[in-house]
């Protein structure tokens, strides 16, 4: 009985295409996204919206949505594909109505999936790909509409970007050359690195890199970007010199690390270097800091004055 039904369905579709020029190829799923068509003067099945997140963090669970308008036609099936391979089928007339096909990187939550949405649990790097939803109607229209969208699963670095200096100097003076490297740990894709001086993006001529290297079989990558410039008086017009490295991955990752170099003061011979890190994203962060400095000239002057006074006292 089922075989006869599908044979009738195919013959009916072929006949409509052969003898009715008003029926477009889109009705039979031969185009990408479906538009509104008319069959026998009746408005047809329409694809309204496909919701597939563009970027997802590894380990998260996500919901794929396929919104369509039946417009007085009867639903036959809803099918989901990843890279051309079917992994979810919903046929309301069958018992049970849901069938799931095993596919690497795709773990369907059957209990929370319906004809209009599919929930995927704990996505991984193999979950990246092109997802397509295909909706078919019953007789007499036998229409099929579909749409697709791409999703990329992101593996985040274990910690925020790290700043390393190429010079052992703890203090800097005007005209000193400043050389730093910013490194973002293993991720996929590699993080995009940016340098800022006093909150302003650094000129391209001051950058060295970026350099990207692969670390393991999963294709995780480490990114590094160098910064090289000479300290000028203008760098201290707003107080301390702030040097920040920002690491981003699409819209799901945003972390930074910052160095602070103090400006010259009357009692100080050279600016001191201070560093801080921001291991949070745009919504908030936990930060820690440490200071690298040598003995200040103020302490030395006080000690010399005390010795001089003792020498002046009568014996």
N, C-alpha and C positions, 0 to 999 in steps of 0.2 A: 504493500500500500504506500509506504514511504517512497519507494523507488518510482512508482507511477506518479506521485505528487511532484517530485522534483523534475521528472521528465516533462510533465505538463507545464511546470513553472518555466523551464527553459524554452519550450516551444512558444509559449505565450509571449515571453520577452522578445524572442527573435521576430515573431510576427509583428509586434508593435513597432519595432525598429524598421522592419522592411516596408510596412505599408502606411505608417503614420509619421510623416516628416516633422510633425509638431513635437514628437518625443525626442529630446536631445540625448546625446551620449551620457551626459551627467546623471540622467535618471538611472542608468545601469552601472553607475560607479566607475565610469571610464575616465573621469576627470578627478582633480584634486578635491577642493572644497565645493560642496554642493550649493547651488543657488536655487531660487524658487522656480519651479517648472509647473506646467499645467498638463494634466492628462484627462482628456474627455471633458474639459471645462472645469475640472475640480482642482483646487490648489493642492500641491503635492507636499510630500515629506521634506522638511528643511533642517539643515544643520545650523543651530543657533550659535553655539560657542564651545570651543574645546579648551579646557584648562589643564595645562601641563606645566609644572614649575620649571623654569629655565635652569636654575642652579639649586642643588640640594646638597646638604652636608651629609657625608657618609655616616650611616647608622640611624638616620632619621626615618620615620614613617611618613608617607605622603599619600595624598588623595588626587587621583586623576578624574576629571569630570568631563562628561560628554552630554551637552545639553542640546536637545533636538525638539522640533515641533512636529507632531504626528498629523495635525490638521485633518482630523476625521478619517485617517487611514489606520489600519490595525498593525501593531508592531509584530514583526516576525522574529527578529533577532538583533542583538547588539554584540559586536565582537571587538576585542582589543588585540592589537599586534605590536610587537617590539622588533624593529629592524626586519619587518616582513614576516615574522613568526607569531602565530596566534598563541596567546596565553590565557585568554578569558573569553568565555562565551555565555551569553544570557539569552535563553529561548523560553518565553513565558509559558508556552503550551507543553513544555517537557517537564518531567518530574524526575529528579529535581531540576529547576530551571537553570542552574549555574553549573558550568563545567570549566575546570581549570587545567591547563596544560603546563607541564614542567618546563621551565626555561631558566638557564643560568642567569643569576642576578635579579630574578623576578620572584618574589614571595607574596602571593595574594592573600589578603585577609578576607576569606570568603564571608564570614559573618557580618562584616561591615561594608560589603560591596553590594551594589544594586545594578539596575539596568542603566542608571545614569552616572554612576561613579564606581571607581575601583580603588581600593586601598592597598598600597604596597608596604610591607613591613621591612624595616631595617635594610634600606638600600645600601648597596656597595658599589665599588668602582665598575663592576660588570653591569650595573643597572643603567649606565649611561647609554643613550641611543635615541632612536626616533620612534615615537609612540603614535599609533594611529587608531582612531575609533571609526568603526563602520556600522551603520544602522540600516536595516532592511525592513521593508513593509510587506504585509501580506497581500493576497489577491484583492482586487483586480489590478492594482498599480504595480506591484512587484518592484518598487523603487529601492535604490540603494544610495545612501549619501555617506561621505567620509571626510575626515580632516586629520591632519597630523601636526606634530610639533616635536622639537628636540629637547632632551633633558641631559644635563651634565652633572654627575655626582662629584663632589669636591672632597678631597682628603686634606684636612687642615694640619698645619704645623703643630707640634706639641707645645711650643712656646713662641713668644713674640720675637721680633727681629733683634739681633744682637749687634752692637757697635763695637768694633775693635780698632785700636789705633796702631799705626805702623811705627810710631815714635815712642820711646820710653819716657819722654818728657812728661812731667806732671804739671808744669806751668808753661804758659805761652806769653810771648811779648808781641807787640806790634811788628809786623813784617815777617813773623815766623810762618813757616809753611805748615799747614794743617792737613794731615792725611788720615782718613778713616775709611773703614770698610763696614758696610751693613750687610748682614747675612740673615736670610730667612730659611729656617729648617725645612726638612723634607715635606713636600706637599704635592698634590696633583689637582690642577695644574700648578706650575711654579708661581710664587707670589710676585706681584708687580711691586717694585721698590721705588721710592721717591725720597729725595733729600729736600730739607727746608732749612734756610738760614733766617733766623728771626721771623719765622712764620711765612716767609716768602719762598716759592719754588726756586730751586737752584738752576742756574743757567746750564745748558747742555755742555758747554765747554769745560765745566768744572767736574763733570761726571766721568767715571771710568767703568765701563761695562754697559749693560749688565752682563753677568756671566751665569749661565744655567748649566747644571750638571745633573745627570741621572744617578740615583743612589742604589736602587734595587730592582728586582724583577717586576714589581708592580708599576714601575715607571715613575715612582716618586722623585721629585726634583728639588734641588737646593738652588736658591738664587742669591747672587751677591752683586752689590753695586758700590763702587768706590766714590769717594769725594776728596778733592784736592784743591786747596786755595790758600792764599796768604791773608793773614789777619790784617785788617786796615782799621783806622780810627772810626770810620763810618759804621763798623760792625757794633760799636758800643754806644751809638747815639741814643738808643732806647734803654740803656742799662747793660745788663749781662748779655753776652752773645749766646743765643740758643741755636743748637744744631739738632735737628730731628730727622729720624728715618721712619718712614711710613711703609707698612707692608699691607697690601690688599689683594684679595682674590674675589673677583666678580663683586657681588653685593652681599656675600655671606661672611666675609672676614675683613677686619679692619683693626690693626694693632700697630703701635709705634714705640719708639725708644728715643730718648732725648739726652743731649749733653748740654751743660751750662758752663760757660766760661765767664768768670767775673771780670768786670771792667777795672781799669787802673784806679787806685785811690791814692791820696796824698801820702798815707803812711805805708803804702805798699809799693814795692818795686816792680811787681809783675802780676798779671791776672792769674787767678787760681782756677783749676778745672773741677767741675762738679758734674756728676752724671745722674740721670734718673731714667726709669723705664715705665712704659705704659703697656700693661699686658691685657688691656681690655679692648672692647670694640667701641663703636660710636655711641653705644648706649650707656657706657660706664666702664670703670677700670679699677684694678688694684695696682698701686704703684709703690715702688721702693726706691730709695736713693742712697748714695754714698758719696763722700767728698774726698778728693785727693788733693792735699795741700802740704806745703812745707812750712817751717817755722816762720811766722810773720816778722817783719822788721820792727813792729811795735814792741814785741817781747824782748828783742835784743837791746833796744834803746833803753828800756826800763832797767834792765840788769846792769848796763854800763853806768847809768846814773847812780845806782845804789852803791856800786864799788867806788865811784869817785867821791861820794859823800863820806864813806868810811875812811878814805885816805885823808880827808881834810879835818877829821876830828883830832883834837890834841891827844897826845899819848900820855 
